[in-house]
């Protein structure tokens, strides 16, 4: 058997922490400075984490997850129900909304579900 045959099967690439942090921040409509203000660090610290030059402590990970409206597990690489990229973006945008806007959006979703359920019955 050749070494080529013994290779482990290729697995999908896992998004590294820095790029994931940058994507989540962007999806939430935050600048590096905005995220830094939310968690009480400098913009430079956020930039370094996104570039992979700085590893956040466990406490910092918790603060980042809270500030970005995601679970700690998702922040560090776990999947969320195998959502498409577009669904993940909507999910993060929803979480970034204030409570009153979420309620409005929930009501609109219920309206759309009702509207399209009726049209499906016809």
Legacy VTK file of the C-alpha trace (Angstrom):
# vtk DataFile Version 3.0
C-alpha trace
ASCII
DATASET POLYDATA
POINTS 122 float
0.000 0.000 0.000
1.416 3.382 -0.959
1.559 6.362 1.389
-1.104 7.984 -0.789
-3.506 5.127 0.030
-2.832 5.452 3.775
-3.693 9.153 3.950
-6.685 10.100 6.031
-9.693 11.189 4.007
-9.880 14.909 3.468
-12.249 16.727 5.776
-13.797 20.119 5.206
-11.584 22.961 6.330
-12.432 24.314 9.745
-12.609 28.075 9.928
-9.774 29.404 12.069
-10.670 31.506 15.096
-9.387 34.852 13.751
-11.308 34.779 10.476
-14.421 33.505 12.307
-14.172 36.390 14.778
-13.805 38.888 11.920
-16.778 37.369 10.053
-19.017 37.368 13.130
-18.040 40.947 13.911
-18.797 42.023 10.351
-22.089 40.116 10.265
-23.101 41.939 13.423
-22.319 45.284 11.811
-19.496 46.048 14.223
-16.164 47.659 13.506
-13.086 46.449 15.354
-13.349 49.566 17.509
-17.024 48.910 18.216
-16.345 45.352 19.340
-13.370 46.535 21.382
-15.576 49.042 23.230
-18.158 46.340 23.991
-15.598 44.066 25.612
-13.308 46.689 27.147
-10.132 46.181 25.123
-8.276 48.205 22.512
-9.023 48.066 18.797
-5.480 46.770 18.406
-6.293 43.756 20.629
-9.268 42.863 18.416
-7.111 43.282 15.304
-4.447 40.997 16.775
-7.025 38.311 17.641
-8.461 38.448 14.123
-4.981 38.182 12.622
-4.094 35.231 14.866
-1.326 37.165 16.605
-3.071 37.070 19.977
-4.990 34.266 21.676
-7.883 35.352 23.880
-8.228 34.030 27.411
-11.255 31.948 28.370
-12.801 35.014 30.025
-12.223 37.063 26.883
-13.879 34.330 24.775
-16.952 34.540 26.989
-17.049 38.332 26.587
-16.611 38.045 22.815
-19.424 35.489 22.513
-21.770 37.685 24.553
-20.848 40.814 22.586
-21.408 39.023 19.268
-24.612 37.285 20.351
-23.328 33.762 19.700
-22.613 30.757 21.878
-19.100 30.194 23.120
-19.095 26.863 21.272
-20.021 28.547 17.992
-17.420 31.277 18.490
-14.659 28.689 18.763
-15.783 26.562 15.827
-18.930 24.506 16.445
-21.617 24.324 13.790
-25.099 25.687 14.459
-27.625 23.237 13.043
-25.819 23.073 9.698
-27.154 26.422 8.560
-26.272 27.820 5.153
-23.983 30.839 5.103
-26.973 33.097 4.382
-28.970 31.625 7.265
-26.033 32.122 9.623
-25.796 35.769 8.572
-29.533 36.287 9.206
-29.221 34.542 12.564
-26.365 36.794 13.702
-28.103 39.925 12.415
-31.224 38.927 14.337
-29.217 38.450 17.530
-27.616 41.876 17.085
-31.021 43.599 17.015
-32.466 45.299 20.089
-35.315 43.414 21.808
-38.026 45.650 20.314
-36.743 45.084 16.789
-36.629 41.319 17.406
-40.287 41.402 18.456
-41.200 43.295 15.279
-39.273 40.818 13.166
-40.873 37.849 14.968
-44.322 39.313 14.262
-43.427 39.812 10.604
-42.192 36.227 10.310
-45.483 35.003 11.800
-47.351 37.156 9.267
-45.342 35.681 6.391
-45.846 32.128 7.649
-49.572 32.727 7.870
-49.690 34.386 4.450
-47.804 31.576 2.705
-49.583 28.788 4.591
-52.876 30.162 3.248
-51.545 30.381 -0.311
-50.251 26.773 -0.060
-53.759 25.583 0.895
-55.284 27.051 -2.291
LINES 1 123
122 0 1 2 3 4 5 6 7 8 9 10 11 12 13 14 15 16 17 18 19 20 21 22 23 24 25 26 27 28 29 30 31 32 33 34 35 36 37 38 39 40 41 42 43 44 45 46 47 48 49 50 51 52 53 54 55 56 57 58 59 60 61 62 63 64 65 66 67 68 69 70 71 72 73 74 75 76 77 78 79 80 81 82 83 84 85 86 87 88 89 90 91 92 93 94 95 96 97 98 99 100 101 102 103 104 105 106 107 108 109 110 111 112 113 114 115 116 117 118 119 120 121
